[in-house]
Amino acid sequence: MTLFTIETAQQEERAAALWLAFQHLGEEEGGNRIANALKLVSSGELDPAGILVIRDGGQLEGALVISPLAGAGGLIWPPHVREGPQRSAKETELVQTGLAWLRSRGAKVVQAVLHGEEVPLAQSLVRNGFIHVTRLRYLRHDLPAPVSVLANLAVQTYSSADRGLFHEVLLRTYQGTLDCPELNGLRTIEEIIEGHQAQGEFKPERWWLAFDGKKAVGVLLTAANPEVQSWDISYVGVVPEARRGGWGRRLIQLAIAEARTAGASHLTVGVDARNHPAWNLYTALGFEPTGGREVFLFFWQARGT
């Protein structure tokens, strides 16, 4: 039996390795994904050590792309291995090697976020401990008119608020959440904050802590994407005892108003498909559906390590 080996792709074979990983997307989309990945490598945003290849008898047989994420996270694309003997075993070795590499770089949770047509490719991930947790549904607001309904909303920005209080309230909003509850308790508050700060362009004045009188009741985190002149709602959360009091609506209206004032072309958000109240609220406030992706997660805690 021929032994196969796994290693980081050499510089001269990165394009070939990426083609193996993304060829299922077709020539045009696959080519775009390869060009973007190589651009990210050049800019330092994608560690080339995360482009793994598997060789069998000296031949390039498969590839896997992985990337650490800020905040103790990791991103993985399903491996692709050429048809032939031991294909399943080779996929498993690629996934396990990739997970070990991400773990060595501090990852506590690894995600694969896939378009619907890519879901069959996730079988190799599921065989190695990933679980399909939900569908992430995307919405967009085109900010057509000013928002005036912001009465009774007192806020402090992350720049001016007590950081300890901001973090405490953020953690409390996770209690009973319908947005990927599988992630609760996996990361420290410092790791959570680091992860949010890495999403888009972080500015502390675009994070808000909401108050009902002197009591903090919720948080709103937004990030800008200067390349397309858009804003994204990274997170909205309300503490359990203040839910169903209209605070989520007020915070989303604040995001709409601030994005419009800043000159953003549109505002986007991703919602866990299981969170029907949030979906209903966003659509009621003028957000329109734009698609979705399937979310697969791996976390070592579930495996007892």
N, C-alpha and C positions, 0 to 999 in steps of 0.2 A: 504494500500500500504506500502510495506517495505521501510524504509528509508535507504539510503546508505550514507556512510561516506568516506572521502578521507583523507589520512594521509601519512606521510613518512613511508616507509617500515622499520620494525624492523630488527635489525642485523641478527637475525636467519632466517628471511624469505626473505632476499635480493635475494638469488639464485632463489627461487620460483617466486618472483616478476619479476626478469629479464627473466626467462623462459616464463612467460606470455607475456612479452613485445616483445620477440624475437622468439617465437616458429614458426612464419611463415617462418623463414629461414631454418627450418628443423633441425634434430638432430645434424648433424655435424657442420654446420655453426652457428646454434643457440648456441650450446655448446661453440664454439670458442668465440662468441660475449659475452656470459655470463662470461667466464673465463677472457676475456680481461677487461670487466667492473669491475669485482671484483678486478682484479689486479690494475686498476686505482684508485679504492676506497682505497685500501691498501696503495698506494703511495701518496695519497692525491690529485691526479689529477682529480678525480671525486668526487664531494660532494655527500655523501650518502643521504643528504636531498633532492636531486633531483630525487631519486627513489620513485615515488609516487604509492600508491596502493588504490584501491577502494574496500570497503567491503559492502556487502549486507547481513544483518542478520548474521553478524559475519564471513561470508565466503569471501575469497579472490576472487574477481570477475574480476579484471582488473589491469593494471599497465601502467605507463608512465615514461619514462626516459628523463630528461632534464638536461642541463648543462650550466652555464654561460660561456661566452667566453670573453677573454680580449678585451678591446676596445669597451665596451658597446654593446656586442653581446650575443646571446644565441643560443643553439643548442637543437633541440627537435626531438625525434623519435615519429612516430604516436602511439597513445595509442592502446592497445589491450584489449577488454572487451569480456568476454565469451558470447556466444549466450544466449538470454533470454530477458525478458521484460525490457524495458527502456534502452536497450543497447546504443542507440543513445544518450539519455540523460546522461548516465554515461560517455560516451566518451567526450561529451561536458564539463561536470563538470571537468573531468581530464585535458583537454586542457586548460580551463579557469583558473583552479587552478595553473597549470604549468606556464602559461603566467604571472599571477599575481606574482608568486614567482620569476620569472626571472626579471620582472619589478622592484620588490623591491630590486633587486641586481644590478640595474643600466642598464639593457638591453634596448636598443632602437630599435634593430632589432633582430628577431629570425629567424633562418633558419632550414629547413629540407632538407637534401641532400640525395636523395633516388635512389637506383637502379631501373631500369625500371619495374621489377616485383613487386616492393614495392609501385608503384604509386597508385594502387587502395586503399591502406591503408591510403592514404592522404586525403580521403574524409572527415574524421572527422576534419582535419586541415582546409580544404577549407570552411567547414561549419562555422568555427570560425574565419574567416578573413584572412587566408593565401591565397596567390596567387601564381600560378605557373608562374614563370618569364622566365625560360629558361632551356636549357639543358647545363650542363657543360661538355665539351669534353676534354678528357685528351690525352696528347701526351708525347712521350719519345724520347730522343736523347741518343744514346749509346756512343757518344764521340769517334768515331773510329780514328780520325786523328787530328792533330793540325789545328787550324784556324789561318790564316795569314792575312785575309782581315780586318784589324782594323785601317787602315790609316785614318787620320783626325778625330780621336776620342779623344778629350781631356776630362778627367773626374776628379772628386774629390770624395773621399769616404765620407761616412757619418761621419767618424771620423775627417776628415780635412775640410769639407765644412762648410760654414756658415749655421747653422741649420735653421735659419729663411728663408733663400733663398731656402734651400732644401724643406722645408715644403710648401713654397709659390708655387714653381714649381710643386710639387706633386699635390697640389690642382688644379692648372691650367690644368694639364693633364686630369682631370676628365671632363673638359668642352667638350661636344659633344662626350663623350666616348661611345663605343659600348659594353663595359664590364659592365653588370649589372647597367645601368644608374638609375635604381630604388633606388639605395642606395645613390645617390648624395644628399648632404645636410642634411643627417640624423645624422651624427656624426661630432664632432669637429676634427680638425687636430690632437690634442693630442690623441684622442680616435682611430683615424685611425692608427697613428704611433704605439700605444700600441698594436693594433690588429695585425699589421704586425710583430712586434717584437716577438709576441707569436707563430708565425708559424715556427716550426722547431727550429733549433739552430741559434739564432740571433748573428751575429757579425757585428759591424758597418762598418768594412772594406769590407763587401760584399754587401753594398749598394752604388750606384754610382749616381752622378749628372753629366750629360753630357753638354758640352759647344760647342757652335759654336762661336769661337772667345771669346769675353767676355760675350756673352749672353747664359744663361742657357736654354737648350732646352728640356731636358727630364730626366727621372729617371729610374733606374733599381734596383729592390730589389730582392735579392736571399736569400735562407735559406738552410742550410745543414740538412740532416737527417742521423746522424751518425750510426743509427741502421742498415741501409741498404746501407751505403756509397754512398748516392745519394745527389744531389742538386735539389732544386725546384726554378723555377722562380715565385716568389710571385706576382710581378707586374712589368710591363713595361709600361711607359707612355711618350708621347711626347706632348708638348704644341701645341695648335691649329695652330699657324702660322708657325710652323716648320714641320708639317706633310707632308707626301709625299716627304720628302727630304732625305730619307734613314736612318734617325736616329734610327728608331725602329730596322731596320736590324742590324745596327752597335751595338746597345745595346744587342741584342740577341746573336750576334757573341761574344761579350765580355763575356756574361754569359757562353757560350760554352767553350771559351778559359780558363776562370778562373776555371770553374768546372773541366775541364780536368787537368789543372795544379795542382789543389788541390788533385788530385787522386780520384775524384768521379767516381763511376762505370757508372752513367748515370745522365741525367738531365731531369726533368719533368716540365710540365706546364699544367694548366687548362685554357681553352678558352671558353668564352660565345659562344654558337652555332650561335648567331646572328652576331658575329664579323667575317665576312667572310674575310676581309683583313688580320686580324691577323692569321687566320687559314691558309690562302694561304702562308703567309710569313713563318710561322713555318714549314710547310711541305716542302717549297722550300729550307729551311735550313737543312733539313735532319731529322726532327722530324717525328715520326711514331705514328698514332692513337693507343690508348690502351683501349678505352672504354669511358664511360660517365655516368653521373648521372643527375637526374632531380632536379631542385632547386625550393623550395617553400619558400616564405618569408612572414613574418608578421612584420609590423612596426606600432607603435602606432600613428605616425604622420598622416597616412592615415585615422585613425579613429577619428582624431580631439582631441586626448588626450595627 
